[in-house]
Amino acid sequence: MSELSKGGATTSDLHRDRIPILAMQSIQIPKPKDWQTFQRNCVTLFALVLNDPLLMQEYGRSGENQGGIDLLGRRNSNPNHYVGIQCRLITKAMSKETVLSDCRKALRLPFNLREIVFATSLPDSVSLTKLAYTIEQILRREGRQVSVAILGWNSLENLIARHQQAFDVFMPIPGAKTSSIADERLQAAIAQMEASQSKMNDILEELTAQASRETSIPFETVQKVFADSGFVANTPVEAIAAVSNLLKQIAELRQDRSRNTDGDGNADSLAQASLKAGDLEGYVANLSESLAQEQNAHKEIVAGQFQLIMKLAKAKRVQSKFDEAIQLLQQGIALFSSRDDHPSESYTARWQIAETKYEKGRRYKDIGTLQESLALLDDLENDTYARTLDFLRSRIIVNRFEIKKQILFKQYRYDDLHTIISDLEPAVTLALAGFNEDLFQVRTKVWDGVFTAGSWTDDVKVLLTALRLANTIHTGQGNPIRRKRSERSRENPTTFSRFVLTSSRLILNLLALYRADQTRFEPYMHRALALASSLQRRVCVFGTPRLEIGSIKVWARALDVCATCSRQLEWARFALDLLVRYEPEKRDEEYLAGVPSLEMIKARINLHFWHKLSSTKQLEEIAKFEEMYNSADAEQDPLELADILELCGDSYRNAAILDGKPCFNDASTAYLRALVLLQPAYEVSPIFLGRMVRRINNKALTLPPSAYLTESDAI
């Protein structure tokens, strides 16, 4: 009978199913006596640790070539994240050469391992940690994106203690009594739960009746709402939670009597169902019906109408029905025209009109509409409501800069972009100082403006200012501490999605500085790649469905630039895998509006690395990706389209030179089309576009003379 390492009680005195985690952590777990037992036990342990109960298994059998691993599994059952584990029941330390050799063998296996773990019976030590770090760095310098960990017995004991099933396997208790005490406690718990359940049923019934009386809604309807909400009370703690949730539901029903939950489902509910199904037309139709019902049944309740108007206007903007969206927003302003006590609603609607006009002007290249949006922003800035609100002033400054930039671009005046960069300085000062509220979106919008200006002009000074902002946003400086534990948790989807977004923007900023001056900012590239590697591991663990589409877009862009700067194709493969598999839990207007952008990013990455990524090398793929990009946004900037045509030309040229494909003429056509597109802008802004035009010309000159085409041939 073994003694506990602390306290003096014996393990046989404890019932296996009732040992708390703290008690298990205080028990000294004996090492297995033979390697076969150790390996079998590790299957159970790592199936729990990696959350892969189905496919965690021993890899091969004794005598076979196992490629340096004993166990094979997947992190969170992710088919793209395999983990190889080697079990070592040893007493002498492993040499660097042995570990490195085993890792290289494992990486030659066809599973594309993301992690290699050595589970050993050695005591934990600093030397083990340093050895794992050294091996991982060597492998990364060889282009292997893999994590290496060496776990000593103390680390394994901690993992075992966290999982009851693993504890049972590693810590057998011969002859332990497992019935009498457990049965008595179980019966007592069941009796207590039954009594609590009976009492809770009475309370829930009374609360349901109260809700029915106070909201003038039939008792059966309220009862169905609560039942559908899944309020179950099996324990006293769950019972308290159920009561709390019901009280909250009652309060909501008191505040909004206009919602009719009569069992058939209202138009607003149908609208949400349409949105989740990706049916934007159905969503708009049901929202319109819901707004009409609200206006007819409760004309005097303007708050509910205003919220529906804002939702409907946003959906109309996604559909590019800008004039209809503006009409709706004007209705929203009219609702509060005589209400001086609600300035924020009217201001919000006016702001949305300015945003809608900006989107309309940008899409249809209408400078007059963009100038109208600019005038509306001036009125909003002079409004008394905005004068004391720094965050609104910052948003206005950044939006004004964005509109001026679009006007310059529509006029092909790229050389004049530096003349409006100084307009951002007040917003930068406010963003670095921080506001009184945690306005994440405002700070990131300021960064977007500064970073765009710096990256378009390769202005190092502006890019360094953007880097200060990116660091401020990423580290959360100037933001108040969130009060709710769930909001502080890294597992919170919103918190993690923002972390991915800020990390990706920081990576883009670092790499933009590297591209502007490679000699001076080479350490920035290494820092960006290290940050990207760390973020990649966290995204694989957390998963992508709960990430917002905005975070996915910026993360994919960052991976594309990482692949370009480091010349490591794995980043591009990961980006494409990310975009192909992305399926969000929450579908809303933002997601539906952002899908075309994802298609554009996907097409760009495929074209950029086509010769290395394509497995078939079919020339039709190039044309398909170009068409995918064109169809995603018919009103894209000519510079962006010229950039895509240049990538098409590069792909055709590589196929001709490296694979002997007959496509020199296709390459020449793509380059010439790009030059034709750039010609009007080049005449106005020769400084800004000179580098791009010279680059495309030089590529075209590398083609055989027989491939040269005239402008009329290309058109």
Summary of the structure (lengths in Angstrom):
residues: 715
radius of gyration: 31.3
end to end distance: 89.0
largest distance: 93.3
contacts: 2210
relative contact order: 0.04
helix: 69%
strand: 4%
